[in-house]
Amino acid sequence: MHSALSIAASLSPDIRQDIGIQVLARTEPISHIASMHQVSRKFVYQQGDKAQQALDETFAPSKGDDDVLFHLPVTKNWLFQLILGLVLICHSSYRGVVELLRDLFDTSISIGTVHNRLQETAEQAAEINQSQDLAGITVGLQDEIFQSDKPVLVGVDAASTYCYLLKCVDHRDEDTWGYHLLDVMSQGFNPDYTIADGGSGLRAGQKAAMPEVPCHGDVFHIQQQSEQVVNGLIRRVQGGPARLLKQAQQMSKASLKEIVAQQLLSQQLLAEQHEQALICLAQDVKTLLGWFSHDVMALAGPPLAVRQELFDFIVSELRQREDERYPAIRKLRKALRNQREQLLAFAGVIDQKLADIAAAFELPLQAVREVCLLHRKHKTSNAYWERWNQLHSQLSDKFYEVMKAVEKALEETPRASSMVENLNSRLRNYFFLRRSLGDDYLSLLQFFLNHRQFIRSMKPERVGKSPKQLLTGKAHPHWLELLGFKRFQRA
């Protein structure tokens, strides 16, 4: 037989709630309720007490707006924490901090004091930044951003978003990049590869400082350039009817002399031919760059060798369609030709990962490739589920694990340094610090953004964690505590 204690422990929350309600209702004796549920009277009394407490809290009178919720010990150190919070979390200006302390805390503080506290904190932050071990970074995203026409060198870990490099410099040449990369290398920075756009100084600097580390091409910028070319041609096509109409109106106003009329008619026919040729050109370029985006540069796609053939074909076709009136096509074609190996480097990484998956599950490489290609189809389409059923039948019990492994491989293969652009958008909210603190403010922001927790994220695994925690896999004290402060906690 089971003891009353073990039976009580196994009762569901709904049954415990019913017991509490029966106790409050007083329609049955306590001993009868205990006997009915085969539990002790003490357990029944406990459920009754919980139900009574919940009832009391529900109908308790609400507190007034002027009732004291808690007491806050305001010290100088706490005020300094408030200053940091206002500036870094709320993006408050120096004068905004002074005004808030005056109006809400009846405390006078000078702008110089605010500046001095931030200056001291920036120095502490720089030391913490330089002490971080960067050996855990496997893929570095590198780029250059500009603030008031001054270049800032940026490096971000692709997996954790940890910012390992944020330096305002006078030049962005090979020597400058090489010098600062040597700095982060002294902290253990040695990635498998980096991703960057076609910046010559960046690439030359990395080659000089880290000759063994490949620098892959940034897919984002080249695809953006492709879209601009297509959109530019489409706008020209859309403006064609208006141009022809304007020319027709000019013909109607012209003299009716036979020679003039023939000239205008000839010009009209030539213009119509040009507009028709423009329509064909726009359609061809749109098709070619559509292939480029969806077949060559897609994360889930054919092997590297096939991508290279398609890439060369597209570049060749673009060359045949170059026109002096549309120089953007030639500019794009040259960019593609010069960056071919770098732009397709990610495909080689995916090929290797798929080969490793095939070896781990003892499957033919083509079978794993087919699972990869399944990710090109929309999950709401019939084609996706038809192919899903075929692959499931083919791979049997290995299918789900292979699907997970392929999804993980694709998710963990970055192709762009666009995360740097995201960082740039966050830095722009702190331009007032640059004017007040100078270039040191970047060290303070680098520390703050690396150690604050994500409140929300498109990737659920990042929520509630900081970039440093994601990088190291270990929890760390709050960023205020790392700076030597003791945070207030309610009793």
Secondary structure, DSSP 4 states (H G I P E B T S, - for coil): ---HHHHHHH--HHHHHHHHHHHHHT-S-HHHHHHHHT--HHHHHHHHHHHHHHHHHHSSPPPPTTS--------HHHHHHHHHHHHHTS---HHHHHHHHHHHH-----HHHHHHHHHHHHHHHHHHHHH---TT-SEEEEEEEEETTEEEEEEEETTT--EEEEEE-S--SHHHHHHHHHHHHTTT---SEEEE-S-HHHHHHHHHH-TTS-EEE-HHHHHHHHHHHHHHHHHHHHTHHHHHHHHHHHHHHS---HHHHHHHHHHHHHHHHHHHHHHHHHHHHHHHHHHIIIIIS-SS-S-HHHHHHHHHHHHHHHHHT-BTTBHHHHHHHHHHHHTHHHHTHHHHHHHHHHHHHHHHHT--HHHHHHHHHHTTS-TTSHHHHHHHHHHHHHHGGGHHHHHHHHHHHHHT-----THHHHHHHHHGGGHHHHHHHGGGHHHHHHHHHHHSPBS--SSGGGBT--HHHHHHSS----HHHHTT-------
